[in-house]
Amino acid sequence: MAELVAPGRAMLVNIWNSWSLSLMFHQTGRARCESCGVLLDYHYTYVVVDANDPEEPANVLLGTGMELEDLQRVLGPRAANVRLVASRDELHEVVVARFKPQLTRLETFFQCDLDRKADWVAANFALFNAPLMTCLALLTAGRLPGIRAAVVGSTSPIDQAAANELFARETTYLQFLVSFTLAQRILKDPKLGLYQEIVRILPVGMISESTPEYFSAALKAIESWGHDLDRYVLHAVNAFVCAAANVDNEHAEQWAEDYVRFELHRRTSPFPGMELLAIPPEAAGPTIGFRGLWQALSRRLTTDGLLDMKLQGQLHDLVTELGHEHVWQQIFQHGLRATRTNGSSVQEFVEVLRQVEDVPEAFSHLGWALADEGRLTELCEILDLLMGEHEAETSMRLLADFGRICKDARSPDLYLARAGTSPLPGEDQLTTYVRLSLGVERSNALRLTGHTQQALDILDDLVPIADLDKDRRLLSMNRAILLRTLGHPDMSVALLEELLPDAAGADRLNLLRSLSASLGAIGNTRRAISLLKEAESLAIGPWRPQQAYIKTVRIGLELQGAGGSADLLGELAELGIPQDPEVLLGVAMAWSNASPESRRAEQELLEGIVTRLGDEAGEARLRNDRLLSRKFHRLAAMLAELTGNPAAEGHWRAELALLDESGDMDALPLVGVARYAAAREDDIGDAECRALLLRVPRAFSSELGGISDASLGIQATHIMQMLLRLTAEILTDRPVQPDLLRLLAELQRDPAGRAQQIRQAGGEAALLSDGLSDTTLEALRPTRGRLHVLEWIDLFISVPGLIRTTIPADGPCDTGQLSLPDGVVPLEVARRLRTRLNAWLPEQQGDPFDYAPWRELERWFLDQFPDAGPEDHVVIIEHPQHAGIPWHAVTLAPWTLSYAASWSSLLAACAQPSAPPNSLGIVLVPTAEDDPVTVEELERAALAVEKLAERHGLAVSSLVGAEADHAAISTLMSSVDVAVVLCHGYVAPDDHEVALMVGCGGRLPTSHATAADSPTGQRHRWSWRDAVKLRKAPGLVLFAACSSGTSHLAGMGERLGFHSALRLRGTRSTVAPLWDLVPADATVLLAATVDAWLTERIPVATALKRTASNTDLPRWRRTCLATEGDGR
């Protein structure tokens, strides 16, 4: 032990703990400041005691400001027996003197090791106690100066260069010898005992970090030939070695099984002396985790999935003593089929059940068995007879158990026919347990029949009566499943992650499956795969049938990143066409993630899987299991689509029909059917295509609208993207109505952002209920000039197509397709320009825009608007391949320009009421390293904006320096109409991050890159993800932070940045830098833009362009700011 007493002043050290001694003698002896780590001008007090011998005096070296009387409480009974030492050297001599008597034994041991003589060690293993092993640790590791040994007959000391390896090897060797001899010697010497010897030879001080590693390697080698008893002893010692070293035991599962096997033998048919090898359950329990015990019980308890009832009593006692009774309860309550029916009749079953004490428990076991044999109709008859013979409480328990069986048998209608879709009369008078059981199963049945919202409402009503932790956990888990289905996968993940640490056994297995599905829905495949691997290890015994399905889901997720992996594809091909419906689903999903080449090589197999999926869909539909039928149809459609199978259209239409029946919404089958409607190439097909696509925004809102972080939805739409591209290829290859083309392009971008916006107040415009017809676009018609919207449509096999729509102040809209100049690669232009702009220095000669491909792109852009004038405005809706091109910086362009995420965002912004501002907020945060000139520039800009606001009668709120932390900024942003943010920025493309550097804990942020990326630095970021959490946001926000106007485009054109977050809380426009800039430039431009906007009441894009035009700054500096949102 090494215990700090009165932190920073005294240390209590056990002399037989090698690590605390090492700590003591390798410290400076001086205390350090807990905040900054600087050495302080006072010394520790050290108290060294022999924890094994209370008669030995306590050796005390008094430190700065410490008196012996101050240590009375610490010393306790030892206070009367204290030896004061004058210096660290003297204390060192005392310790060395205590260790030297152990050296002779060690030298003899080393000589025996060199001579390969194990007899002496085996005969004298009792000599290897805590003092000796501490001495060995200090000796071999060189941790205590003055403690050295030489091998007998040798004049040279032990080679210190190999000290660590020697210590680990020798202690491991010693433990093996002890283990092997114990099994034999204990039986002959009743004074000895395995557990007592383990405690004696394994003090904490003798275990090095590498000891378990050496021990584990040797243990693997011996497991194949050692006897059961030897292996049991070895595993016991290894388990306690790992516990002492505080490392995971990689043999934990085998140790648990050996322990259970040994204890069963000892409790049922012990042999003489066996008691001496027993490890008390209360001591073994902490070394046996729930997973190891779960697997041991699952293997020992069952044969062919049937309970071995003879073991029940002994195992129940053992598991309870180990402290894992919850595992026992789950084994018997959730998984086992304890009865074979042997073809008995309904009446025979009823007669047997009438004679048992616990009718619901017996009915449950019988019900599982009958369900396994496909005899649900007979089970219904048994239930109806029994419910008529018992009082309400027992009858309802039977009904709830029946609901669980129907859920697993995917026959929800059988339960709902008896339990109804709402609580039965008198249900509120039942016990809490029965009410919860009925409600949970009612919710499950409604979910399976496609009534997801109703299922969630039922669970929400049950929350207030759930007074036990296990009941609350069950409700949380079921709610998480429903939240995922209802478009809140991130909330589902949060709920399930909270439950995971305490989940064990069957609960953990089910939770892992559900959590991996939710993680998959937000694209976090790496963690989903990790959890599925754990689930595979838990799917044993009665849960083994789940293993194959879990494996296929895991393979499918792994194939997303390695579509052609030979090993994974080999595993998948071996499964063929599974007969188990659930495994069939997993196999189909996995093949849908494989590479096209892999699918082509297995064309015949995949055709067979599609046919089998169709058969299963029909059978599920007959049982009214709409959810399962939909899953089969969807996977059949997806797999058929990916393999060119003409059956795809039929499956898409079948799934859509099921959705329409239940009233649920899902975008994928809508697009799937629309693709085939478009392929008809006639007016009827186009009309059907348009009608289906018009339903997609609301469906997307149902699926993704609940996600708080739009970046979580970017990976969940790859199949949708493929179908939309295929549809676009069809429609752009022939004449088609412009509004249909615009609608299709719109659905290829901003899905999560649009879905979130639809759920906001006033988000109806984003629904696109009438599509993007000329009538809809009337809302954007300018009062003067023209509005030009340049957008991209994503194609399957071609480069993205360009669409320009012009909306004049009067007259009809005009839409046409454009083509980029040959040889220009927009993605490369954007990348090169961004690099040049971010790296260009104010004193550098030349122009970062002097780049030939950019000049060619500029000329092309100007040519697309030959007659555009100063009253015209251009909106750019970026494509991921073209993101970052600074269109607003095109030279000689007379028009104003802004950027937007989508038509939906433009329409939603215009639908918001626009009123004159009444308040303005200023945030000013320099970094700790900013020079006085930079700080002065920021302060000058803040003062100028404040005076402007006051001149126009606006109330001003300011946050300056370290006080501008997360909470303060969020409060200010939620309470003002205009915000001006003067601080530094942070951008990380890999994390889709754009953030402001703000105060935290009373300190300014740092500008040092390494420190900014540290955990402390991360707390100084106010991100776009924080902006999403605002209650409301200003109508206009102007940023001076470097690159804070950046938006990362990912997935299906999802725009991730400050504007896309703020628009959901009421912001119409933002002005921000698109690249790194000179702070003075941004502050001057922002102040002047605010002045023009407030004074002249002109559109913010106009105010910005006029300000930039009136400066004599180089182009790359005056055009650093850009407008996003409603720039008119």
N, C-alpha and C positions, 0 to 999 in steps of 0.2 A: 504494500500500500504506500502511497505517497499522498498525504492529505495536507492541503494548505489550511492552516489555522490562522484566523484573522488575516485574510488574503493580503499578500504583499509583505507579510511580516514574519510568519513562522511556518516551517514545514516539518511534519511528523513523518518519519521514515522507519519502515521495518527493515532490520538489518538483513533479513533473509529474502528480500525482494530485490533481485538484481537490477530491475529497471529503475526503481526509485533510488537505489544507491548510485547507479550510473548518472541519473539526473542530478543528484546532489553534487557529485564530484566533477561534473562537466559544466555546471553553471558558474557564472561569475561570482555568485554569492550576493550580488546586488539586485534589488528589485527593479522592475521596469514599469513605466507608465502604461496603464491598461489602454489608454486612448491612442498614444503615438508610438509606444514601444521604446522610448528613450530611457537609458539607464539612469536611475535616481541615486541620490547621494545617501542611501542607507542600505544596510545589509539585512538579509534574512536571519532569522533564528532557526537553527536545526536541532531537532530532537530525534535521536536514533535509539530505537528500542528493539528488543528481541521479542517478537510477538508470541513465540513458542515457549518462552521462559519468563514468567512474571517475576522471578526472583532476581534476574539480572538487572543491574542498575540502568537507568535511562541516562544516556550520554547527551549533554546539552551544550551547544555552542550559542551563546547569547548574541543576538544581533543588535542593530541600532535601536535605542529607545526601549529595549525589552528588559524587564526584570524577571527574576525567577518566580516571584509571586504571581506574575501575569500568566504563568503556565500551569497554575494549580489545577484549573478545571480540565485542561488537556491531559495532564499527567495522571490525575486520579490517584489510585492507590500507590502508583510509582513515585508520587511526590516526595515520599519519605526516603527514597533510595535513588538519589540523583548524583551523577558524576559530572561536574562542570569541567569543560575543556577550554583552553585559552585560545586555540586557533584551529583553522581548517586542517593544518598539517597534523596537529595532535589528534583531531577527530579521525583523520585518515589512518593514523597509526593504530588507534583503538580498533577500527574495523578490520584492518589487515591482520592484527593479532588474533582476532576471532576466527579468521578464515584459514590461517596457516595449518592448524591441525588437520584440516580436510585434505591437504595437498598429497600426503603420503598415499591415501586411498586412491586419489585420482591418478597418481603416477603409476600405481600398480594396475589400475584399470586400463590405462593407455597401453602399458606394456602387454597386457593380456590381449588387447585388441590387435596390436601389431603382430603378436604371435598366433593369432586366430584361436585363442584358448577361451572358450565360452564357459568352461566348467566353473572357474573361480567366480565369475559374475553371477552365474545361475545359483551357486551355493551361497553367495553373499549379497543377494539382491536387496535384502532388508537394510543394508548399510546405505543404500542410495535414497537419502531423505532430503528434506528441503534445504538444510544447510549445505549439503554436499552439492546438490544440483545448482544452487545459487552460486557457489564457488566455481562450478564448471562453467556456468554462463559468463561470469565475470572474467574468468581465466581465458576462455577461448575467444571471447569477443574483445578482450583487452580493455574492458570498461573500467577496471579499478587499478590504477597504477600501484605497482608493488606486489601484485598477485600474479606470479608466474610459476610454471612447473616444468620439470624436465623428465623425460622418460628414464626409468631405471637403467643404469649402465650407459647413459648418454650424457654428454657435457653441454649440449646445446639446448636452449629452451625451445618450446613448441613454436612452430612457424606461425607468426601472427597473421601472415597474409591469407592463410586458409582458415582463419578462426571461425568465421560465421558458418561456413559449410561444415566444419568439423563439429561444431556444437549441435547443429541440426542432425547430422548423421549419427553422432554418438548418443544423443538423447533418444533418437528414434530406435537405434539398435538396442539401447537399454530397455525401452518400453516393450519391444518385441520379446526380449529375453524374459522380462517379467511376466508378460502375457502368457507365453508358452509354459513357463514353469508353474505359474499360478494354477492353471487348470489341473496339473498333476499334484503339486504340493499341497494345495488347499484341501484336497480330499484326504490327505494323510495327516494334516495338522489342523485340528479343529479350532485352534486359536486364531487362524488366519481367515480372512474373508475378502472376496474380490472388491467389493465396494470400499471397504476400509483401506485396502492397499492402494486403490486408485486415488483416494483422497490423500493418502500419505505421500505417494510419489509424484503427484501432480499439483504442487503449489503453483500459484499463478506466476511466481517469479522465475520458474524454470522453463517456461514455454516461449520459444522464439517465434517470430512470424513465419519462418520457413519450416518449422517442425511439422505442422500438419501436412504440408506439401510432400515432404519426404515420406512421412508415415502413409499417406494416401497412395503414393506410387508403390510402396512395398506391399500394401494391403491388396491392391489389384492383382499383384503377382501371385499371392498366396491363396486367393479366393477359389481358384480352380482346383486346388488339391488339398486344402485344409479340411479337417474334420469339422462337423457342425459345432461341437463344443469349443474347439479352438477358434473357429470363426466368430462365434458369439463373444468370446473373451476379447478377441482382437477388436471387434466392432465396438465393444463397450469402452475399451481404453481409447480408441480413436474418437468416439463421440465426445468423451470428456476432454481429450486433448483439444479438439476443435472448439469446445465450449470455453476452455481456459484461454485459448488464443483469440477467441471472439471472431472466428471465421466460419463460413458455411461448411457444413459437412457434406461433401459430395456423395458419401455413402449413406446418407440419412435414411433413404428408403429401405436399403438392405438391413441396416441396423434396426429399424422399426420392425421389419418382418422377423428377423432373428429374435428380437426381444419378445414379440408376441408368441412365436413358436416355443421359445424356452419357457415362458411363463405358463402357457397352456399345459406343457408337459409337467412343469413343477406342480401345478395346481390339480392336475388330474391323475398323474402316475409318476410321482417323484422317485428318483433313485437316491441311495444313501449319499449324504454330503452335498446334495444339490442346493440346499438352502444357502451354503457358503458362497455359491456363485451368483446368488440372486442380487439384483440391483433394486433397491426400494423404488416403487413406482413414483413416489413424490420426488426422488432424485432423478430418475430416468425421464420423467415427463418433460422437463425443459429441453432435453436433448433430442426428443422425438417430436418433430413438427406435425401439424395436422395432416400434411400431404402424405408423409411417410406412413402415418398411422392409418389414414384413409385407404391407401393402397394395400397395406397389410391386411386390414379388416376385409376389404373387398375381395381379396384373394382367398383369405382363410374362411370366410363366411359362406361363400357360394360355390355351387357346382352347377353348371348349365343355367346360371341365373336364378337358381332356387336356393332358398335359405336352408342351411344346415342347422336345424333347431337344437341339436345336441350341444352346440357350442354357446348358445345364447347366454346362459347364466354366467359361466366363467368369464366370457369376454366382456359382458356388461360391467361386472365388478372391476375388471382390469382397466377398462377404458375410463371408468369413473375415477379410479385411483390415480390414473395418469393425468387427470384434469382436462380430459377431452370428451366429456359426455355429449357435447353438441354433435360430434362426429357420429357417435352411436345413434343418436336420435335420427339423424338424417339417413343413415344406412337403413333403418327400419321404417321410417315414415315415407320415404320418397322413392326408393329404388327397387326393392326386392319383390319378386313374385313368389309368395310363400306357399302357393297351393296349386296343385294340378286338378283339373275339373273331372278328368276320367269319364267324360261323357254323361255326367249325371243330369237329371231333368230339373226343370224349374222348381217343381214341388219338393224334390229331394233336397235341393239347396236351401229352400225356405225352411224345411224341417230342421236341418242342421243349424241354421242361423238362429232359429228360435231357442236353441239350447245353449248358446254361448253367452258369456257374461257381457262382453263388449261387442254389441252387434255392429256398430259403425266400423270398428277396426276390422272385424272379420269380413264384413261386406266389402270393405276396401280391398283386402287381399283377394277375395273372390272376384271382385270386379275387374282388377287388372288381368287376372288369369282368363276370364271370359273375353275381355277385350282383345287379348293376344290371340285368342282362337276365333275372333270374328263373330262372337255371339252376343252382340250388343242388344239385339232385340229381346233376347231372353233376360239379359240384365235389367232391361226396362221393366219387364214383368215382375221380376223379383223385387225391384225397388218399389213399384206400385203396391205390391202386396204388403211389404214391410212397413211402408209409410202409413198404411191404414191401420196398423196394429200398435203404433207407438205414439207417445205424446209429442207435442210440437218440437221440443228441443232435439230429441233423438231423430225424429223424422227429417228435420232440416239439416242435421249433421249428415244423415244418409244422402240427402239431396246434394249437399256441397261436395261430398266425396264423389258422387256420381258426376258432378260437373268437372272435377279434376280428370276423371277417367275419359269423359267425352272430349275434353280439350286435347289430351294426348292422342285419342283415337280420331281427332279431326272431325268430330260429329257434333258441332255446336247446337244444331237445331233440336237434338234430343234433350239437351239440358234446358234450352230456352223454352221449350214446349211445357216444361214443368215449373221452372223458376221464373219465367217471364222476363221482360226487359226492364222492369222496375221492381222495387221491393214488394213482396207479397203482404197481404193483410196480416197484422200481428208480428211481422218480422222485427219491428223495433222493440218487441218485448223479449226477444231471445238474448242469450248471453252474447257478450262482445265477440267471442271467438267464432260463434256460429254466424253472426251477422257479417263479420268480416269475410268468412269463408264463402258464404253465399254471394256477397257482393263482388269479391275478387273473381270468382268463377263466372258470374254474370258478365262482368267486364271482359273477361277473356273470350267468352262466347260471342259477344257483340263485336269484338275486334276481329275475330275469325270470319264473321259474316259481313265485314266491311263497314261497320258502323263505328268508326274510330273515335269521333268526337264524343259520342254518347258513352262509349266505353271509358273515356277519360273523365267525363263528368261524374260517372258512378264512383270512380276511385277518389276523386276530389271530395265527394260527399262522405267518404269513409274515413278520411284523414282525422277529423276531430275525435272519433271514437277509438282510434288505435292507441291504446295506452301502454302496450308492451313494445320493447325495442324490436323484437323479431317481426312483429306485425307492421311496424313503421317501415322496416327495411323491405318487406315484401311489397308494400304499397309503393315505395319509392322505385323499386325495380320495375314494377309493372307500369308505373307512370312514365318511366324513362323510355320504355319500349314504345308507348303511345306517342310521346313527345317526338321521338324520331320520325314516326310515321306522319305526324302532323306538321312537319317542317321545322322542328327545333332540335336538330341533331346535336348541336353544341350543348344545349341544356341537358339533353339525354346523357352525353358524355360526362358532364359535370356531376350529375346525380349518381351515375354508376361509379365514377372514380372515387366519390366520397364513400361508397359502400364497400369498395374492394378491400381495403386493409383488414377489415374484420370478418370478411366472408370466408367460410371454410366448407369443405366437402361438397355436397350437391349444390348448396347455395353458391359456392364459388364457381363451380363448373357452369351453372346456368348464367351467372353474372358475367363470366369471361366471354361466353358466347354472345351475350347481348351487347356487352361493351365493345367487342371487336366489330360487331355490325355497325354500331353508332360511329366508331372511329373510321370504319370504311366509308361511311356516308359523308364524312368531311375530309376524306383523302389522306388520313393519317395511317397509311398501310403498314409502316414499319412497326408501330406499337401494336396494331391489330394482329400482325403476324406473331409477335412475341407472346401476346396473350393467348392466341390460338395454340401455340406450342405447349403452353402450360395446360390449357384445357385438354389437349390430347393426352397428357400424362395423367390427368385426373379421370379420364373416361375409361375406367376399368371396372371389373366385376359386373354388377348389374347395369352399369352405365356404359359398358363396352360398345353396345350398338351405336352410341353417339360418335365413337371415335372416327369411323369412316367418313361421316359427314364433316366433322371438324377438320379432318385431314384435307378433304377436297376444297373446303373454303380457304384453308391456309395455302394450299398449292395455287389456287386461283389468284390470291393476292400476291403471292411471290411471282407468278407469271406476269403480272402487270409490269414489273420491272425487268423481267428476264424472259420475254415471250418465247424464246427458243431454247430454253434450258433443257438439255437432253435428259438429265436426271429427273427433273420435275415432269417432263412429258412422258417419260417412261413409267413413272408412278401412276400418272393419269391414265395412260393407255391400258395398263394392267387392270384397271377397274372396269373397262368395257362399258356395257350398258347395264348399270345396277338395277336390281329389282326393288331395292328399298327406295321409296319415293323421295325421302329426304336426301339420301346420298345421290340420287339422280339429279336433284336440283344443284347440289354442290359440284358434281361433275360437269353439268352443262355450263355453270357459271365459270368454272375453271377453263373450259375449252374456249369460252368467249374471250378470255384474256390471253390466250395463246397467240403466237405469231401467225400471220396468214399462211406462211409456208408450212407450219406445223399442221394447221387445219386442212390444208390441201392434201397433205400426206395421209390424213385419216378421214377422207371425205365420206367413205361408205359407213364408217363407225358413227360419224356425226349425223348422217341422215337417219340412222337407226335411233340415235338419241332424240332427235327432233320428233320422230314418230312416237316414241315412248312417252315423251313429255306431253304430246297431244292426248294420248290415251289417259294419262294420269289427270290431266286437266278436266277431261270429261267425267271421270269418276268422282273427283272432288266436287264438281258442279252438282252432281246427283245428290251429294250429301249436304249441299248448300254451304260448302266451305269455300266461299267466294274468294277469300284471301289466298288460299292455297291454289285454287284454280287459276287465279290471276298470275301467280308466280310461275306456274307451269307454262301458261300461254306466253308470258313475257320472255322467259328463257328460250322457249321454242322459237319465238319470233326473232330474238337477238341472234341465236345460233344460225337460224335459217338465213337471216340477213347477211351474216358474215361469211356464209358458205355459198351464197347464190342460190339458195333453195327457194322455189316459188311458193312454198307453204308459208312464208313470212307474213304476207298480207293477211291471210286468214287468221293467223294467231294474233296479229295486232288488232284486227277488228273484233275478235272474240274477247280480248282483254278490255277493249274499249266498251263493249256491250256490258260487261260485268261492272265496270266503273259507273256507267250510266244507271244501271239498276240500283246500285247502292248509294248513288249521289256523291261518291268520293271523286277526287280530282287527281290526275296524274298526267304530266306533260308528255311523257315518252310515247305512250300509245297514240296520243293525238298527233304527234309529229310522224309516227310510224305510218298511220293511215293516210295522213296528208301527203306523204311522199308518193304513195301509190295513186292517190287522187290526181296529183299533178302529172303523173306519168300518162294519164289518159289523153292529155293534150287536146282537150275540148272545153267548151264553156262550162259544162256540167262538172267536169273534174276540177276546173279552176275554182268554181263556186264552192265545192265541197272542201277543197284545199284551204280556201280563205276562211270558211266557217270554222274549220278545225283549228287553224293557226290562231284565230281570234280567241280561242279558249285557253291558249297556252299561257298567257301572262297570269291569269288567275290560278291556273294549275301550278305554275312555278311559285306563286305566292304561298300556296298551300304547302309546297315541299321545302322551300328555302327561305320564306319570308320571316321565319322565326329565328334565323341565324343572326346573332348580334355582330359577329365578325365575318364580313363577306369573304375574306380570304379562305375561310374554312370550306366554302362551297365550290372552290374553283376546280377541285379534282373529281367532283361527283357528276360531271356532265359529259364525259367523253363519248358515250354512245349517242346521246342527244346531238352532240356536235357533228358526228358522222352523218346522222340522218338529215340534219338541216343542210349540210353541205351537198348531200346527194340531191335533195330537193332543189337547192340553188342551181346545181348543174343543169337540171331539167328546165327550170324556168328561165334561166339566162340564155338558153340555147334557142329560144323562139320568142316571137312577140308576145308580150303579156302586159296586163294592166299595171301601170306604175305603182299603184298603191299596194298590190300584192308583192311586188319586188321589194318595196320599202319595208313592208311588214316582215317579210322573211329575213331581210338583213337585220332588222331591229331585234328579232328573236335570237340572233346569233351573238348578241352582246349584252353585257350588263344584267344577267339573269338574277343574281342574288340582290344587287342594288335595286333593280326594279321591283323584285318581290318584297323587299323591305319597304320600299316607298309606297307600294300599294296598301300595306298595313298601317301606314301613318294617316293621321287626319288629313283629309284633302287629297289623298293619294289616288282618287278615282281616275285622274287623267292618265296615270301610268298603266291603267288596266287596258287601254287601247280598245275599248268596247266596240268602237266603230272602225278599228284599224288605223291606218295612216292615209286615209282618203283625203282628197282636197278639202272636204268639209271639216275634217279634224284639224287640218293644218291652218284653218282660218284663225285659230287661236294665236298663231304665231305671226300673222300678217302685220308688217310694219306700217306705221303711219306715213313714213316717207322712205323713198329708196326701195331697196330690195333686200331680202334675206336669202343668202345662198347657204345651203347645207351640203357639205361634202362628206360622204360616208363610204364605207367599204362593205362589200358582200363577200362572205367566205365561200370559196368553191372547193370541191373535193379533190380535183386533179389539176386545177389550174392555179395561177397566182390570183390573189384576191381581186375581185372586180371593183370598179369605182362607180359610184352613183352621185350625180349632182342634182339637187332639187332647188329650184329658184321660186321664191314666194314674193311677188311684187306687192307694192302698196295697193295696186288695183289690177285686176285682170287675173287670168287663170294661172295656176301653178305649172311649172315646166320641169320635167324630169328626163334625164338622159344618162347614158352610160359613157364613161371616159376610159382612156387607156394611158398608162404611164409611158414616158419616153423609153425607147429601147435601150437596154444596157444599163439603166439606172436601177440599183437595188436599194430600196428605201431603208431596209433594216441596217445595211452597211453605212448608208449616209447618216442615219440617226446616231449610230454608234460612234462613228468617227467625229461627227460634229460635237457630240456631248463631251467626248474626251478632250477635244481641242478647247471648247468653251470653259470647261472646269479647270483646265491646266494653264490657261492664258493669264499672264501677269500684267498688271496695269502699265509697268514700264517696258513691256515687251513691244517691239516694233511689229508692224504688219496687222493683219486682220484674220481672226480665226475662221471667218466665213470665206476666206479666200481658198476655196476648195472646189475643184472643177465639177465633180458630180453635183454638189450643192448649187453651183451657179446654173447648171443645166436644169435642175429641178425648179429653181426659182423662175427661170424663163418659161418653163412649161406651165407653172402655176399661174403666172400672170396672163398667159395666153388663154386660160380657161375662163377668164372673166374680162373679155376685151373691152366691154363698154361699162364696166362697173365704176362707180364714182364714190366721192367721199361720204355720201349718205347710205351707201350699201354696207351691209355687215355680213361677214363670212363666219360660219360655224364649222369647226372640224370635229368630226366624230372619229377618233383614232382607231386603227386596227393594231393588234399586238405586233405585227411585223413592221408597222410604220410608226410606232410610238416614239416620241422624242424628237421628231422633226420640227424645228422651230418655224412653223408657217407664219407666225405673227411677226417674224423678223424679216420677211421677204422685202427687199428694198423696192422702192418706187410704188408700192401698193397703196392706192388712195383710200381703200376701205379700212374699216376696223375689223378685228378678228377675235374670236374667243374659242375655247375648247369645251366640249360637252361629252358626257358619257354615252348619251343615247337620245333619241327623239323623246323617249319617255321622260327623261330628266328635264328636257326643255319644256315640255308641255306641263309637267308638274310645277316647275318654277314659275311659269306664266300664270298658272292657276292660283298661285298664292297671292293674297292681297298685298299690294305695295303701298305703304304709307310713309310719310316723311319721318325720319328718325328723331327720336327724343333723347337718346342717350348714347354715349360713346365710351368705350373702355380702352385703356392703354396698358399693355404689358411690356415691361422693359427689363430684360435679364442679360447682362453681360456675362462672360465667363470669368473665372478667377484669374486667368492669365491675360485678359484683354489689356492692351496698353491704354494709357490715359487718353490718347487721341480718339481711339475707337469708342471708349465709354462716353467721351464728350460728344461725339457725333450722334450716338444713340440718344443721349439726353437732350441734345438740341432738337432732334426730330420729334421726340416726345413732347417737348415744350411747345413746338410749333403747332402740332396737332391739337394739343390741349387748348391753345389760344384760338385756333380756328373753330373748335367745337363750342367754346364759350361765346365766340362772336355770333355763332348761329343759334344760340340758345339751347345747346345740348348739355345735359347733365354729364359730367365727366367722372369716371372712376379709374383709378390707377393702381397698378401693382408694380413695385420696383424692387429689383434685386432678389435676394434670397427669399423674401416673403412671397414671391410669385411661385408657389409650389403647386402640386397637382390639384389639391382641394381648392385653393384660392383661385386658380385660373378657371377651373370648372364652374365655380360660383359666379365669377365675373362674366364668363362667356354666356351663361344662362340668363343674365339679367340686363344685357345691353343690346341696343339695336345695331351698332357698328363697333367693330373691334379692330384695333391696330396693334400688331404683335411685333415687337422689336427685340429679337434675340437671335441665337444661333440655331442651326439646323443639323439634323442627323438623318442619313439615308442609308438603308441596307437592303439592296435588291433581293438577296437570297431569302430574307425574312419578310419581304414585301413591306418593309418598314419605312415610314416617313415620320419624323418626330421633331419636336422643339426641345432645346436644352433649357431646362428650367431649374428653379431652386428646389432644395429638398433638405429637410432637417436643419434649416437655418443656414445652409451653405450654398454658395454659387456653384454652377456646374463647371467642369473642367473641359479644356479644349484638347487635352492630350488624348490621342486616339486610343492608346492601350487602356488608360484609366476610364475613358468614356465607355469602353466595352466591358468593363468589370461590373460585377453585381451592384456595386455602389453607384457607378456611372449610369447604369440602366435605370436606377431610381430617379435620375435627373431628367428622364425623357417624358414628355407629354405627347403621346402618339395620336394618330388618326383613330386608333382603337379606343382611346380615351374620349375623343370627340363624339364617337357613336353613343357614348353613355350619357351625354348631356341631356338635361330635361328639355331645353330649347337652345337654339343658337342664334347669333346675330344674323340679320339679313345680308350684311356685307362684312367680310373679314379680309383684312389686308396684312400680309406677312412680309417681314424683311429677312427671315431666316434663309440661309443658303439652301437652294434646291427644295424648299418646302412646297413648291408648286408641283413637284414631281408626282406622277401617278403611275403606279406599277400596273401594267395590263397583264392579266393571267387568265388561264382557263378559257372560258367562252367570252373573251373581251371584258372580263370583270375589271373595273377601274378602281384601284385601291390607293387611297390617299386622302388628304384633308378635305377636299371639296366633296368627294363622294360620301364621306362620313357626315360632314356638316349639313349637306343638302337634306338628309333625313331628319334633321332637327330644325329646319326652317331657313337655312342659308340659301339665298338666291345666287350670289356671286362671290367669288374669292379672287384676290389679286395676290400673286406670289411669284418668287423667282423660280425659273426652270433650270437654272444652273448656279454654280457657286459664283459669288459676286464680291465686289468691293463694298463693305458695309456702308460707307458714306454715300455710295450711289443709291442704294436701296432706300436709305432714310430720306434722302432729298426727293427721290421720285415718289415715294409714298406720300410724303407730306404735301407735295404739289398736286398729286392726284386727288387726295381728300379735299383740298382747297377747291379745285375745279368742280368736283362732283357736288360739293355742298353749295358752292356759290352760284354755279350756273345751272344746277339741276339737270345735268346731261347724263347720258348713260355712262356707266363706269368704264366700259371699254373705250369710249370716246375720250373721257377724261384722261385715261392712261396714255392713249396714243398722242393726244395733244401735249401732255407733259413731256413725253419722250422726244417729241419733235422739237420742242422748245429748248432742249439742252444741247450743248456742244460736246457731249460725251461721245466716244467712239461707239459704233453701232452695237458691238457685242455687250457694251455696258449699259447703253440706254434701253436696249430691248430685253434685258434680263427678266423683267416682270411680264407676266401674261395673265389674262383673264380666263376664268373657267366658270361655266354656268350661264346665267342670263346676262350677256354682255351688252344688250341693246340699250 
